[in-house]
């Protein structure tokens, strides 16, 4: 019974590999081993009473509210065909270079990552739009498949992303736990904004690594990526501006609000969702003048309400205050009218209902995994698993560096079989406190783990990007070509991890400046 906790982890892996639904597997294994531990006196069953408090804490967590808002923002942008315009324009801009179409796919992936953060939507969109173009041009099927899969995964490391939101919550709890165990009474925390700021430069570093690889491969293996001969010619400045402006505006609105300290991540996510609805409405034929007027009204209202707030319930208001309040009400009504017009147009264009359905499905999956993982970790700790993990980390040769290498290798291997959500909410709460107590910076550690988890989208046999592309790829692309195509990009991701490891300032500098 001494190793019942490790047997529990192995049982979970077995259930998932057998094809059982992940959330049911996590909860079922936790319940079974909880009763086994109770029957063998290896665990106090009264510990399960804390599960209700954990569920309540998860459902009232302000940080996690941002997840469905970011998801709906990404899904609406993907369905409104903004990504298609961006891909077509960037392909015309860079396509005449050798490897230029591949560069455009990476750059579009980065822009979509920073404006949507949804891997599935990005991979499917580029698989349907860019992949056939690359194949017609003469690109190697393996290279084209690898490029699309890899560019789509940038949505997990370039903020905003659901991975970074979940990871920031887990790392913040681990950081506080480590400080408690060190006997500190003045507890520091980690915010989503710090993780977003820490991930921005490493995410762009990965983009630069991919582009450099494409250019070098174009030199040494030119037949893999011939230039594009487009009948449309190069786009003019107006076409480039119209294609890039929507995602760039959304990036500025969301990330600018968070990094500038103007809004919390949840508030910024709501701004992003409304911005996506307004852009989709204009795209689908809503009254452009009304949308522009409503957008301007909402921006003015946001700025003025911060500078000169008016509260009608106060008894000391002057006539000027009442007049200003009336102006605010008019601005709010104008903004609401624009939003309603865009929602109506999105409903008529059959965008809104599928977007909301997809958002509910993704959000339900994420929260079901988080809640059941909370039960799993509760039983695992009750069986003494936390002590075993600490003993394993302390026994690693090489001290803190050896322990971190072991954990990164473990996360990489688990990425072949488990989803990033499962690894984040099951494994990280067990290993992160120990690594932080060994002296590793929590923000830098979070970014290293985020890039490692991003790799799990590419690693066969269960990489999600591989499945997304398989569903959208033309029939002439085989599953074997997709698997082989991502291998060099997996190596590039590992190289990116070591770059961030060797130069920690890439992840530390921006959070230290902004926060």
C-alpha positions in Angstrom: 0.0 0.0 0.0 3.0 2.3 0.3 2.9 3.0 -3.5 -0.9 3.2 -3.8 -0.5 6.9 -5.0 1.8 5.9 -7.9 -0.5 3.0 -8.8 -3.4 5.5 -8.9 -1.5 7.7 -11.4 -0.7 4.6 -13.6 -4.4 3.5 -13.4 -5.4 7.0 -14.7 -3.0 6.7 -17.7 -4.4 3.3 -18.5 -8.0 4.4 -18.4 -7.3 7.4 -20.7 -5.3 5.2 -23.2 -8.2 2.7 -23.3 -10.4 5.5 -24.6 -12.6 6.4 -21.6 -13.7 10.0 -21.5 -11.1 12.0 -19.6 -13.2 13.7 -17.0 -15.0 10.4 -16.1 -11.7 8.6 -16.0 -10.2 11.1 -13.6 -13.2 11.2 -11.2 -13.7 7.4 -11.4 -10.0 6.6 -10.6 -10.1 9.1 -7.7 -13.2 7.6 -6.1 -12.0 4.0 -6.5 -8.6 4.7 -5.0 -10.2 6.9 -2.3 -12.2 3.9 -1.1 -9.2 1.5 -1.5 -7.2 3.9 0.7 -9.9 4.1 3.3 -10.3 0.3 3.3 -6.6 -0.2 3.8 -6.1 2.6 6.3 -3.8 4.4 3.9 -6.1 7.5 3.8 -8.5 9.3 6.0 -11.8 9.4 4.1 -12.8 12.6 5.9 -10.4 14.4 3.6 -12.9 14.0 0.8 -15.1 16.5 2.7 -12.8 19.2 1.3 -13.9 18.5 -2.2 -17.0 20.7 -1.9 -14.8 23.7 -0.9 -12.5 23.1 -3.9 -15.5 23.0 -6.3 -16.8 26.2 -4.8 -13.4 27.9 -5.1 -13.1 26.9 -8.7 -16.5 28.1 -9.7 -16.0 31.4 -7.9 -12.5 32.0 -9.4 -12.5 35.3 -11.2 -9.5 34.4 -13.3 -11.2 31.3 -14.9 -14.2 33.4 -16.0 -12.0 34.7 -18.8 -11.8 31.3 -20.4 -15.3 31.2 -22.1 -15.0 34.9 -23.1 -11.7 34.3 -24.9 -13.1 31.1 -26.5 -16.2 32.9 -27.9 -13.9 35.7 -29.2 -11.8 33.2 -31.1 -14.6 31.1 -32.5 -16.5 34.2 -33.7 -13.4 35.6 -35.4 -12.7 32.2 -37.1 -16.3 31.8 -38.3 -16.5 35.4 -39.6 -13.7 34.6 -42.2 -11.4 37.3 -41.0 -8.6 34.6 -40.9 -9.3 33.7 -44.5 -8.7 37.3 -45.6 -5.6 37.5 -43.6 -4.1 34.3 -45.0 -4.9 35.3 -48.6 -3.4 38.7 -48.2 -0.2 37.6 -46.4 0.2 34.8 -49.0 0.2 37.3 -51.8 2.6 39.5 -49.9 5.3 36.9 -49.1 4.5 34.2 -51.6 6.9 35.3 -54.3 9.9 34.6 -52.0 11.2 31.0 -51.7 9.5 29.8 -48.6 7.5 33.0 -48.5 4.1 31.1 -48.3 5.4 29.2 -45.3 6.5 32.5 -43.7 3.1 33.9 -44.3 1.5 30.9 -42.6 3.7 31.4 -39.5 3.0 35.1 -39.3 -0.8 34.6 -39.8 -0.6 31.9 -37.1 1.0 34.4 -34.7 -1.5 37.1 -35.5 -4.5 34.7 -35.0 -2.9 33.4 -31.8 -2.7 36.9 -30.4 -6.3 37.7 -31.4 -8.1 34.4 -30.8 -5.9 31.9 -28.8 -7.9 28.9 -30.2 -5.6 26.2 -31.6 -8.4 24.1 -33.2 -9.9 27.0 -35.1 -6.5 28.3 -36.4 -5.3 24.8 -37.6 -8.6 24.0 -39.3 -8.8 27.4 -41.0 -5.3 27.3 -42.3 -5.7 23.6 -43.2 -8.6 24.5 -45.4 -7.2 27.7 -46.9 -3.4 27.6 -46.9 -2.6 23.9 -47.2 -4.3 23.4 -50.6 -2.4 26.5 -51.9 0.9 25.2 -50.7 0.3 21.9 -52.3 -0.7 23.5 -55.6 2.5 25.6 -55.5 4.6 22.5 -55.1 5.4 22.5 -51.4 6.4 19.2 -49.8 3.3 17.7 -48.3 5.2 16.8 -45.1 6.6 20.4 -44.8 3.2 22.0 -45.5 1.4 19.8 -43.0 4.1 20.5 -40.3 3.9 24.3 -40.9 0.1 24.4 -40.6 0.1 22.3 -37.4 2.9 24.3 -35.8 1.6 27.7 -36.7 -1.7 26.8 -35.2 -0.2 25.8 -31.8 1.2 29.4 -31.4 -2.2 30.1 -29.9 -1.1 28.3 -26.7 2.0 30.4 -26.0 1.2 33.8 -27.4 -1.3 35.5 -25.1 -4.2 35.5 -24.7 -4.7 31.7 -24.4 -6.6 29.3 -22.3 -3.4 27.4 -21.4 -1.8 30.5 -19.9 -5.0 31.4 -18.0 -5.2 27.9 -16.4 -1.4 27.8 -15.9 -1.3 31.2 -14.2 -4.0 30.0 -11.7 -2.1 26.7 -11.0 1.3 28.4 -10.7 -0.1 31.1 -8.4 -1.5 28.5 -6.0 1.8 26.6 -6.2 3.8 29.8 -5.5 1.6 30.6 -2.4 1.9 27.0 -1.2 5.7 27.1 -1.5 5.9 30.4 0.5 3.7 28.9 3.2 6.0 25.9 3.5 9.0 28.2 3.7 7.4 29.9 6.7 6.7 33.2 4.9 3.7 35.2 6.2 3.7 38.0 3.6 2.5 36.0 0.6 3.1 37.2 -3.0 1.0 36.0 -5.9 1.3 35.7 -9.6 -1.3 37.3 -11.9 -2.5 36.4 -15.3 -1.1 39.6 -16.6 2.4 38.6 -15.4 2.2 35.3 -17.2 0.9 37.0 -20.3 3.7 39.5 -20.2 6.3 36.7 -19.6 5.0 34.6 -22.5 4.9 37.4 -25.1 8.6 37.6 -25.9 9.2 33.8 -25.8 6.2 33.4 -28.1 7.7 35.8 -30.6 11.1 34.1 -30.2 9.4 30.8 -31.3 8.0 32.7 -34.4 11.5 33.9 -35.2 12.9 30.4 -34.9 10.3 29.0 -37.2 10.9 31.7 -39.8 14.7 31.2 -39.6 14.2 27.5 -40.2 12.0 28.1 -43.2 14.6 30.5 -44.8 17.5 28.0 -44.1 15.5 25.1 -45.5 14.6 27.2 -48.6 18.4 27.6 -49.2 19.4 24.0 -48.6 16.3 22.2 -50.0 14.7 24.7 -52.5 12.5 22.1 -54.1 10.5 21.7 -50.8 9.2 25.3 -51.0 9.1 27.0 -54.5 7.8 30.6 -54.8 4.2 31.3 -55.6 3.2 32.6 -59.0 0.0 34.5 -58.1 -2.4 35.9 -60.7 -3.6 38.6 -58.2 -0.1 40.1 -57.8 1.2 41.7 -54.7 -1.4 43.4 -52.5 -1.4 47.2 -52.2 -1.1 49.0 -48.9 -4.9 49.4 -48.6 -5.5 45.7 -48.9 -2.7 44.9 -46.3 -4.2 47.5 -44.0 -7.7 46.1 -44.2 -6.6 42.5 -43.6 -4.2 43.2 -40.7 -6.2 46.0 -38.9 -9.0 43.8 -37.3 -6.7 41.4 -35.5 -4.2 44.1 -34.6 -7.0 46.3 -33.1 -8.2 43.3 -31.1 -4.7 42.5 -29.9 -4.2 46.1 -28.7 -7.6 46.2 -27.0 -7.1 43.0 -25.1 -3.4 42.7 -24.4 -3.0 46.5 -24.1 -5.7 46.7 -21.5 -4.1 43.9 -19.5 -0.5 44.9 -19.7 -1.3 48.5 -19.3 -3.1 47.8 -16.0 -6.4 49.3 -17.3 -8.4 46.1 -17.0 -8.3 42.7 -15.4 -7.9 39.7 -17.7 -11.6 38.9 -17.3 -12.6 42.5 -18.2 -10.2 42.5 -21.2 -11.6 39.2 -22.4 -15.1 40.7 -22.4 -13.8 43.6 -24.4 -12.3 41.1 -26.8 -15.6 39.2 -27.1 -17.5 42.4 -27.8 -14.9 43.5 -30.3 -15.1 40.2 -32.2 -18.9 40.5 -32.3 -18.6 44.0 -33.8 -16.0 43.0 -36.4 -18.1 39.9 -37.4 -21.2 42.1 -37.7 -19.4 44.6 -40.0 -18.0 41.7 -42.0 -21.5 40.1 -42.4 -23.2 43.3 -43.6 -24.3 45.2 -40.5 -24.7 49.0 -40.8 -21.1 50.2 -40.8 -21.8 53.8 -39.7 -23.9 52.5 -36.7 -21.1 50.0 -35.7 -18.4 52.7 -36.0 -20.5 55.2 -34.0 -21.3 52.5 -31.3 -17.6 51.5 -31.1 -16.5 55.1 -30.7 -19.2 55.6 -28.1 -18.1 52.6 -26.0 -14.4 53.8 -26.2 -15.3 57.3 -25.1 -17.5 55.9 -22.3 -14.7 53.6 -21.0 -12.2 56.5 -20.9 -14.6 59.1 -19.5 -16.1 56.8 -16.8 -12.6 56.2 -15.5 -11.6 59.9 -15.5 -14.9 61.4 -14.3 -17.2 58.7 -12.9 -20.9 59.6 -12.0 -22.9 57.8 -9.4 -26.6 58.8 -9.4 -27.2 57.4 -5.9 -25.1 60.2 -4.3 -26.9 63.1 -2.8 -24.2 65.8 -3.5 -24.4 65.7 -7.4 -24.3 69.0 -9.2 -26.1 69.9 -12.4 -22.9 69.3 -14.4 -22.8 65.8 -12.9 -26.3 65.0 -14.0 -25.6 66.4 -17.5 -22.5 64.2 -17.7 -24.5 61.2 -16.5 -27.1 61.7 -19.2 -24.2 61.9 -21.8 -22.9 58.6 -20.4 -26.4 57.0 -20.7 -26.6 58.1 -24.4 -23.2 56.7 -25.2 -24.1 53.4 -23.5 -27.4 53.2 -25.5 -25.6 53.9 -28.7 -23.0 51.2 -28.0 -25.7 48.7 -27.1 -27.6 49.4 -30.3 -24.4 48.7 -32.3 -23.8 45.4 -30.5 -27.5 44.3 -31.0 -27.3 45.1 -34.7 -24.1 43.0 -35.0 -25.6 40.2 -33.0 -28.7 40.2 -35.2 -26.5 40.1 -38.3 -24.4 37.3 -36.9 -27.5 35.3 -36.1 -28.9 35.8 -39.6 -25.5 34.7 -41.1 -25.6 31.5 -39.0 -22.4 32.5 -37.1 -23.7 33.2 -33.6 -25.5 29.9 -32.7 -22.6 27.6 -33.8 -20.1 29.9 -32.0 -22.0 29.8 -28.8 -22.5 26.0 -29.1 -18.8 25.5 -29.7 -17.9 27.8 -26.7 -20.2 25.9 -24.4 -18.6 22.6 -25.5 -15.0 23.8 -25.0 -15.7 25.5 -21.7 -17.6 22.5 -20.3 -14.7 20.2 -21.2 -12.1 22.5 -19.6 -14.1 23.0 -16.4 -15.1 19.3 -16.1 -11.4 18.4 -16.3 -10.4 21.1 -13.7 -13.1 20.0 -11.2 -12.4 16.2 -11.5 -8.7 16.9 -11.4 -9.3 18.7 -8.1 -10.8 15.4 -6.7 -7.9 13.4 -8.1 -5.3 15.6 -6.5 -7.2 15.5 -3.2 -7.0 11.7 -3.1 -3.5 11.6 -4.4 -2.4 13.9 -1.5 -4.4 11.9 1.0 -2.5 8.7 -0.1 0.9 10.5 0.5 1.6 11.3 -3.1 2.8 14.8 -2.4 5.5 13.5 -0.1 6.6 10.9 -2.7 6.9 13.6 -5.4 8.9 15.8 -3.0 11.2 12.9 -2.3 11.7 12.1 -6.0 12.6 15.7 -6.8 15.0 16.0 -3.9 16.7 12.7 -4.9 17.4 13.9 -8.5 21.1 14.3 -9.2 22.1 17.8 -10.1 20.0 19.6 -7.5 17.4 22.1 -8.7 18.6 21.9 -12.3 18.4 18.1 -12.3 14.9 18.2 -10.8 13.7 20.7 -13.4 15.2 18.6 -16.2 13.4 15.5 -14.9 10.0 17.4 -14.6 10.3 18.9 -18.1 11.1 15.4 -19.5 8.1 14.0 -17.7 5.8 16.7 -19.0 7.2 16.1 -22.5 6.6 12.4 -22.4 3.1 12.8 -20.9 2.3 15.1 -23.7 2.3 12.2 -26.1 -0.7 10.8 -24.3 -2.5 13.5 -22.3 -4.1 16.9 -23.1 -2.5 20.1 -21.8 -5.4 20.7 -19.4 -5.0 17.3 -17.8 -1.2 17.8 -17.4 -1.7 21.3 -16.0 -4.4 20.6 -13.4 -3.2 17.1 -12.4 0.6 17.0 -12.5 1.7 20.7 -12.0 0.1 21.2 -8.6 2.2 18.3 -7.4 5.6 19.3 -8.8 5.5 23.1 -9.1 5.7 23.9 -5.3 8.8 21.7 -4.9 10.5 23.3 -8.0 9.7 26.8 -6.7 11.0 25.9 -3.2 14.3 24.9 -4.9 14.7 28.5 -6.1 13.3 28.5 -9.6 11.5 31.8 -10.6 7.8 31.0 -10.9 7.1 33.2 -13.9 10.1 31.8 -15.8 9.1 28.3 -14.8 5.6 28.8 -16.0 6.8 29.9 -19.4 9.1 26.9 -19.8 6.3 24.6 -18.9 3.9 26.5 -21.3 6.2 25.9 -24.3 6.6 22.3 -23.2 2.8 21.9 -23.0 2.5 23.6 -26.4 4.6 20.7 -27.8 1.9 18.2 -26.7 -0.3 19.5 -29.5 2.3 18.2 -32.0 3.5 14.9 -30.5 2.0 11.7 -31.9 -0.1 9.7 -31.4 -2.6 12.0 -29.6 -1.4 15.5 -30.6 -4.6 17.6 -31.0 -3.2 19.7 -33.9 -2.6 16.5 -35.8 -6.2 15.4 -35.4 -7.5 18.9 -36.3 -5.4 19.0 -39.5 -6.5 15.4 -40.4 -10.1 16.5 -40.3 -9.5 19.5 -42.6 -6.6 18.3 -44.9 -7.2 17.3 -48.5 -7.5 13.5 -49.1 -4.1 13.3 -50.8 -2.4 14.2 -47.4 -1.9 11.0 -45.4 -1.7 10.7 -41.7 1.9 9.5 -42.0 2.9 12.6 -43.8 1.3 14.8 -41.1 3.2 12.8 -38.4 6.5 13.1 -40.2 6.0 16.7 -41.0 5.8 17.9 -37.4 9.0 16.1 -36.3 11.4 18.9 -37.2 9.1 21.4 -35.6 9.0 19.4 -32.4 12.8 19.6 -32.4 12.5 23.4 -32.9 10.1 23.7 -29.9 12.6 21.8 -27.7 15.3 24.1 -29.0 13.1 27.1 -28.0 12.8 25.7 -24.5 16.5 25.6 -24.2 16.8 29.2 -25.5 14.4 30.4 -22.8 16.3 28.3 -20.3 19.7 29.8 -21.2 18.3 33.4 -21.4 15.7 33.7 -18.6 15.5 37.4 -19.2 13.4 36.7 -22.3 10.6 35.6 -19.9 11.4 37.8 -16.9 12.2 41.2 -18.5 8.7 42.4 -19.6 6.9 41.3 -16.4 9.5 43.2 -14.3 9.0 46.3 -16.4 5.2 46.3 -16.7 4.4 45.0 -13.1 
